[in-house]
Amino acid sequence: MKVPFLDLSIHDEEQLQNYLGVCERVFRHGRLVMGPEVSQFESDIAIYCKTKRAVAVSSGTDALFLTLKLLGIGPGDEVIIPAMSFVATANAVRLNGADVVVADVEDDFNISPKSMEKLITARTKAVIPVHYGGKIAKMSKILSIAQAYGLEVIEDASQAFGAKQDEKIAGTLAPIGCISLNPMKILGAFGEMGVIVTNNDKWADHLEALRYNGVHQQKSCIEVSSNCKPDTLQAALLIEKLKLVDQIINQRRANAEFLRNALHEYCICPYDDEGASDVYYTFTVLIEKRDELQSFLQDRNIESKVYHPVLTNEPAYSKVIGEYENAMKLTRSKLALPVNETVSKEQLEYITESVIEFFKET
Ligand SMILES: *Cc1c(COP(=O)(O)O)cnc(C)c1O
């Protein structure tokens, strides 16, 4: 048996025909960028996330980049992000000319509110909690600290589309949230795409200009920005994919539960906090003999990943300041196992049997 970490090819014939039909419709009307499906998709996302507005953009990185620009964050400002994330979170800050400060993470890989508060200076303008692996960060604590210090809070919900905490959906706990729709993500497009959700109409209108090279109402450029417009094709395909997303999330949650039930005696497994419904973008376990387990699984054709090094380990960010002791500790023992909706029951059994075999042999 073989277990790829993620298989993005489409095997369901009915779905394939549906997507091909969508492509044909877009090719026939020919409005390939910012076509009618883009606003339809935005309204579908706003309904799903229960926000007033959704603004589609070309990627999750661009969603963060434009949101920081929208909030006027630039040279001289500091933005606090968790020490452990995909590097896009940091890049979006630096591309706006602001400085990145990393806060340590808790054992669930999410930003530590305590560490975050310690790092606040007179220059701090914003904090970007990342909902790591599909689990929402400690938002109520983060929001109350941010309010006390007058900081903006931008959620990076890229890994957590559809995750819930007390019935609130990832990306909507703070005043603004950014979501990647890259093919690997929970709601994955068939190319690059991202979306920003907010209840603030003024912000949403402004973002519509910012994604369009700073051109307001398709007339004149009143500020410097970039081209972050979404493709019509991606929006049209995502309208269909969104109809399946609850099914995708339920399958990931069921897969996670299966893995957790079988493995919790052998290694530290992720679980939902009180009142939370995680979406398991990753199922990241903690295990001392991580490298040995990874190669043991590789020998059995099971692909696993060590995702997201600590930011200071990236050459471009080696001089970044902040706190990252726990992140460094966790990064030595974390391993992401296949958990996505395409992993079959047989494959899940093969994964858990193999992990248990590893522990019996070593
Ligand atoms: C994927 C991801 C991004 C970037 O999204 P893209 O759509 O790939 O640009 C940003 N932050 C996090 C946490 C991510 O996982």
The ligand as an SDF file (V2000), in Angstrom:
LIG
                    3D

 15 15  0  0  0  0  0  0  0  0999 V2000
   -0.6650   28.8240    2.8850 C   0  0  0  0  0  0  0  0  0  0  0  0
   -0.4540   29.8500    3.9180 C   0  0  0  0  0  0  0  0  0  0  0  0
   -0.2890   31.2080    3.5970 C   0  0  0  0  0  0  0  0  0  0  0  0
   -0.1240   31.7110    2.2060 C   0  0  0  0  0  0  0  0  0  0  0  0
   -1.1080   31.4080    1.3450 O   0  0  0  0  0  0  0  0  0  0  0  0
   -0.8430   31.3160   -0.2390 P   0  0  0  0  0  0  0  0  0  0  0  0
   -2.2230   31.2140   -0.7720 O   0  0  0  0  0  0  0  0  0  0  0  0
   -0.0150   30.0870   -0.4610 O   0  0  0  0  0  0  0  0  0  0  0  0
   -0.1470   32.5500   -0.6570 O   0  0  0  0  0  0  0  0  0  0  0  0
   -0.1980   32.1130    4.6330 C   0  0  0  0  0  0  0  0  0  0  0  0
   -0.2290   31.7290    5.9160 N   0  0  0  0  0  0  0  0  0  0  0  0
   -0.3520   30.4370    6.2670 C   0  0  0  0  0  0  0  0  0  0  0  0
   -0.4010   30.0790    7.7090 C   0  0  0  0  0  0  0  0  0  0  0  0
   -0.4540   29.4550    5.2860 C   0  0  0  0  0  0  0  0  0  0  0  0
   -0.5480   28.1710    5.6470 O   0  0  0  0  0  0  0  0  0  0  0  0
  1  2  1  0
  2  3  1  0
  2 14  2  0
  3  4  1  0
  3 10  2  0
  4  5  1  0
  5  6  1  0
  6  7  2  0
  6  8  1  0
  6  9  1  0
 10 11  1  0
 11 12  2  0
 12 13  1  0
 12 14  1  0
 14 15  1  0
M  END
$$$$
